[in-house]
Amino acid sequence: MEEVRTATDGDLDRLVQLIADFRAGSGDRRGAGTTHAADPGGRMPAATEAELSHYVSDPERTALVASLDGWVAGMALCRVEQVDDHRRGVLDACFVEPGAREVGLGRLLLDAALEWFRDLGCSGVDGSALPGDRQAKQFYEGAGFKARLLVMHLPLD
């Protein structure tokens, strides 16, 4: 059975592992390693309990976990930011383990995140995907997201 709920302190160990898996899975994609905190959606937290605890304790952030038959197999990290005169939701991460995909956990996470953002008065939500991550791009587009910015980068090594 699929379920999404708000994460608690008891989920921090598992969130640390999921963030590490998320990062490991995107390491070979085009654009990986070139993002930084100033980028839209670029404020991915470190895979530490200390960093992730903010998503459990801060009212302007939340961590959602998705479980499949009781096993936490996915997560979404959400935060709200003030932009000019409106509040915007930011999905810092939305990830489901590869072995648990294709059963709808990602969409359940996204729907729960969108509800949370609406409840906090956000006028829109940003989610990011690396240019080489077609699966993430298609996931967001399937939910109605539209690209609003492409960031081009040239390393000067």
N, C-alpha and C positions, 0 to 999 in steps of 0.2 A: 504494500500500500504506500502511495506517495503522500508526503506531508511536508508543508513548509511552516516554519515557526521562527520567532525571534530568538536569536542566539543568547545564551547566558554565559556566565563565567565558566561554567562547566564544559562549554564547547570550545574554549580557547585553544586547547591542545589540538583539537581536530581542525580548527580554522588555520592554525599555523601550518599544519600539513597540507591542507588544501591550497593555501597561498603558495607554498613551495612547489606543489604539483602544477599549479597554474603557471608559475614562472618557468618551470622546467619545460613545460609543454609549448611555451611560446618562444623559447630561446633560439630556435632555428628558423623562425619566421622572418620574412623581410620586415625590417624596421625595428626588430628587437634590439635592445641595447642602446638605442638612440633617443629614447624618450627621457624627459626629466620633469620635475615637479611643476614647472611653469606651463607645461603642455595641458591642453584640455583633456581631462581624464588621466593625466599623468601622475597623479598623487597616489599611486599604489602604495599601500603601507608595507613596511618591512614585515617579514614573516616571523614576528616575535609576539609573544603574549602581551608585552607592554604596549606595543603599537596597536595591536588589534583590540585591546581592552577598551580603547576609546570608542570603538564601534558598539560596545556593549553598554557603556556608561554615559556617553554624551547624548543629550536629547536631540542634537542636530545630526546625529549619525545613527545608523543601525546596521547590524549584521543579521542576515537571514540565513537559515540553514534549511536544506532540503534533505529529507530522508526517504529511503526506499527500503521498505520492510524493516524499519528501525535503524538502519545504518545511514549516518550522515554522509551523503555522497555529493553534496553541492553546497555552494554558498553565494551570497550576494552581499557586497559591501556598499552601503549607500550613505551619502552625506548631502547636506543642503548648503548652498552657498548663496550669499547675497550678491546680486549683479544689478548695479544701478538701482532701480526702484522695484525689482522683483526678485523672487527666490527661485533658484534653479536647482533641480535635483541632479546629482552626479552619481553614476554607477562606477565606483572605483574598480569593481571586479564583479563578474557574474560567471561562475564556473561550475561545471558538473564533471565529475570524473568520467573519463572516456567509457569505462565499462557500464556506466549507468545512464548513458545518453540514449536518446531516441525513445524515451518513455514519457517525456513531457515534464521532467523536473526543471529544466531551464525555463520553460514558459511559466511554470508555477512560481518559480523564484521571481521572474520578471514581473508577473502580475501582482505579487505581494509587494514588491518594491514600488511599483507604480501606485498602488493603493496608499502605501506609506507616504510617498511624495505628495500625493493629492491631499492627504490628511494634514500635511504640514504647509499647505498653501503654495506649492511650487507651480510655476507657470509652464514649465517644460522640464525635460530630463535629457541629459547627455550621457551617452555610453560610448566607449571608444573601442576600436579594434585596430590591430596592426594591419598595414596594407597587405601583408601576405596571409592574413587569417580570413579566408573566404567564409568559413563556417560561422565565425562570429558576426561578420558583416551580414550574411544571409539571415542569421538569427534575429539581429536587430531590424533589418528591413522587413522581415516577416511579421514583426510586431508593429510596423508602421513608422519606425524611425527613418529619418532621411539625413543624408550627409549634409553638413552645413559648413564644414571647413576641412581642407586638406592641408596638412603641414608638410612642406617640402624641406629636405635636409641635405646638406653637402658637407661631409667631414673634410676638414682641412689638415690632414695628417701629413 
